[in-house]
Amino acid sequence: MNVKTEIKRILSVREPVSIDDSSRAPSAVLVPIFEKDGEYHILFILRSHRVSSHKGQMAFPGGSYQIEDGDLLTTALRESKEEIDLEPADVEILGRLDAQIAMTSNYVMTPFVGFIPYPYNFKVDRRETDSVLHCPVSILIKEGGVHKEIKITGTEFRTSNYYTCGDRIVWGATARILAQFLEIYSRAMTVNT
C-alpha cells in the first residue's frame, strides 16, 4: 500500500472534530499534497497584504463559506480555484482533518487533505495570494522541524507550535492543521516501511 492510499484509509476511519460555534464564520481550507522526485510535499500560499485578515501569512488555500457552496468541501475547492487556479477536478480528496479556530480572526476552519498533480501550472490571483510555496514533508517532520513558543498571559501559560519552511514561518491555525496532517502522515509511513 502506498502512502497516499494509507493517508486516505486513516482519514476514512477517524471521526474528525467539528466546532459548532455560531459566533464564528465557517470557512474551509485545502491541504494540498503532491509527490515530487519520490518525496511528498505540502503546498502553501503566501497571503497578500491586500486581504482583511492573515496578511502576509503562510496559509493553505481556502476561505469563507458562501451559501451557494452548499458544503465546506466545495468552499475549499472554490477558494483554491480562485486563489491559485487549482481546478477542482485535479484534486483527489483524501479526507478531512479536525476543525480549527483561527484565533486572530472570527473563523472556524475545516481542513480537507487533497492530493494534486505535479508539476502544476498555478496562477496566483495577486489580490488574496502573493505566491505559492511548497515544502518537503521530510523537512517539516524531522526532529527539530517543529518549534515551541510559550506565551504567558497573566497566570496562564499557553504553548503553541510553529514550523519553518525556508525563511517562512507557519504558525497559528495553519500550524495546528499541519501538525495533525504530519501525525497522520507519520502513521501512514510507519505502515509502509
C-alpha positions, -999 to 999 in steps of 0.1 A, spaced: 0 0 0 14 34 -9 15 64 15 -13 83 -3 -36 53 0 -28 48 37 -34 85 45 -68 82 28 -75 50 48 -65 66 81 -87 97 74 -116 75 64 -117 56 98 -115 85 121 -142 109 131 -129 145 125 -137 170 152 -163 197 142 -167 230 160 -203 243 162 -198 280 171 -224 303 156 -204 333 167 -177 325 142 -179 324 104 -175 289 88 -146 285 64 -126 257 47 -91 252 35 -74 226 13 -42 210 25 -27 202 -10 -1 175 -11 19 161 -40 47 138 -49 79 152 -64 110 131 -70 97 103 -48 90 127 -18 58 142 -5 55 180 -4 29 203 11 17 233 -8 11 267 10 2 301 -2 16 334 10 -13 356 17 -12 391 3 -12 423 23 -44 433 5 -67 409 24 -86 419 55 -71 392 78 -40 370 80 -20 395 59 14 381 47 10 348 65 17 313 52 -16 295 48 -35 268 30 -57 279 1 -92 285 13 -117 310 26 -152 318 38 -182 296 32 -208 310 9 -244 298 9 -242 288 -28 -213 264 -20 -237 240 -3 -209 224 18 -174 232 31 -156 209 7 -170 229 -22 -158 261 -3 -122 247 -1 -122 238 -38 -138 270 -50 -113 291 -30 -84 271 -42 -96 277 -78 -99 315 -71 -66 319 -53 -42 297 -72 -62 284 -102 -63 248 -90 -90 230 -108 -114 211 -85 -113 181 -109 -75 179 -104 -78 173 -67 -82 139 -52 -98 144 -18 -82 121 8 -103 131 38 -110 157 64 -90 169 94 -102 184 127 -118 219 125 -97 247 140 -105 281 153 -84 309 138 -76 329 170 -67 361 152 -99 363 131 -135 352 135 -133 319 116 -138 282 122 -117 264 96 -125 230 83 -95 214 65 -96 189 37 -65 170 25 -62 167 -13 -36 150 -35 -28 171 -66 -7 165 -97 28 178 -100 41 198 -118 11 221 -120 6 255 -137 -6 276 -107 -17 311 -113 -20 332 -82 -48 358 -81 -25 386 -67 -55 400 -47 -55 374 -20 -23 355 -27 12 367 -34 28 333 -42 27 296 -40 53 278 -19 59 242 -11 79 223 15 90 187 16 73 168 44 106 154 55 118 189 64 87 197 84 86 163 102 123 159 111 134 163 146 138 200 153 113 208 125 87 219 149 94 248 173 76 256 205 66 290 217 54 296 252 31 326 259 23 339 294 -9 358 298 -14 368 334 -12 335 353 -19 313 322 7 295 301 0 286 266 23 266 243 19 267 206 39 251 178 53 267 147 72 253 117 98 268 94 97 264 57 128 280 43 128 316 56 90 315 62 71 306 94 39 285 96 20 293 128 -14 296 142 -43 276 129 -23 266 98 4 251 121 -22 232 141 -37 218 109 -2 210 97 7 192 129 -24 170 126 -16 161 90 21 153 99 10 130 126 -13 111 101 15 111 75 39 96 101 14 68 108 10 62 71 48 60 67 50 35 96 27 11 78 46 15 46 81 7 60 
